[in-house]
Amino acid sequence: MPQRGFLAGAATYSHLGLTLALLVLAGFFLGYWLDGMIGTRPLIAIVGAFLGGTTGFINLVKTLNRLQREGEDEDGDDAGA
């Protein structure tokens, strides 16, 4: 299997960074909206941002582990040839 190009790798890692940032923002704005409904501003917005960040970080770690395993599998295939 051919190695991934530079742009493909850059797109993958850019996607991970944007996903993390968007999850933090989504959590914050959802919390901000709920704060407005309940009247607890800014408590739920802060909790939402932390939950979004935690979710994004878990996604980041899982994806990086999967990419590392895939890379090791490709390297292992070349050694047997």
C-alpha positions in Angstrom: 0.0 0.0 0.0 1.5 3.4 -1.0 2.4 5.9 1.8 0.0 8.7 2.4 1.0 12.0 0.9 1.9 15.1 2.8 -1.4 16.8 2.0 -3.5 13.7 3.1 -1.6 13.6 6.4 -2.0 17.4 6.9 -5.7 17.1 6.2 -6.1 14.3 8.8 -4.4 16.2 11.5 -6.1 19.5 10.6 -9.4 17.7 10.9 -8.5 16.5 14.4 -7.6 20.0 15.5 -10.7 21.5 14.1 -12.9 18.8 15.6 -11.4 19.5 19.0 -12.0 23.2 18.7 -15.6 22.8 17.4 -16.5 20.4 20.2 -15.3 22.9 22.8 -17.3 25.7 21.1 -20.4 23.6 20.6 -20.3 22.7 24.3 -19.8 26.3 25.3 -22.6 27.7 23.2 -25.0 24.9 24.1 -24.3 25.6 27.7 -24.6 29.3 27.1 -28.1 28.7 25.6 -29.1 26.5 28.5 -27.8 29.2 30.9 -30.1 31.7 29.3 -33.1 29.4 29.6 -32.3 28.5 33.3 -30.7 31.7 34.4 -27.4 30.2 35.7 -25.1 32.2 33.5 -22.1 31.3 33.1 -22.1 28.0 35.0 -23.4 25.6 32.4 -21.5 27.3 29.6 -18.2 26.6 31.4 -19.2 23.0 32.2 -20.2 22.6 28.5 -16.9 23.8 27.3 -15.1 21.4 29.6 -17.3 18.5 28.5 -16.7 19.4 24.8 -13.0 19.6 25.4 -13.0 16.3 27.2 -15.0 14.7 24.4 -12.7 16.2 21.8 -9.6 15.0 23.6 -10.9 11.5 23.9 -11.7 11.5 20.1 -8.2 12.9 19.4 -6.4 10.1 21.4 -8.6 7.3 19.9 -7.9 8.6 16.4 -4.2 9.0 16.9 -3.9 5.5 18.4 -5.8 4.1 15.4 -3.6 5.9 13.0 -0.5 4.7 14.8 -1.7 1.1 14.6 -2.4 1.4 10.9 1.1 2.8 10.4 2.6 -0.1 12.3 0.6 -2.5 10.3 1.9 -1.0 7.0 5.5 -1.1 8.3 5.1 -4.7 9.4 3.8 -5.7 5.9 6.9 -4.3 4.2 9.3 -6.1 6.5 8.1 -9.5 5.3 8.6 -8.8 1.6 
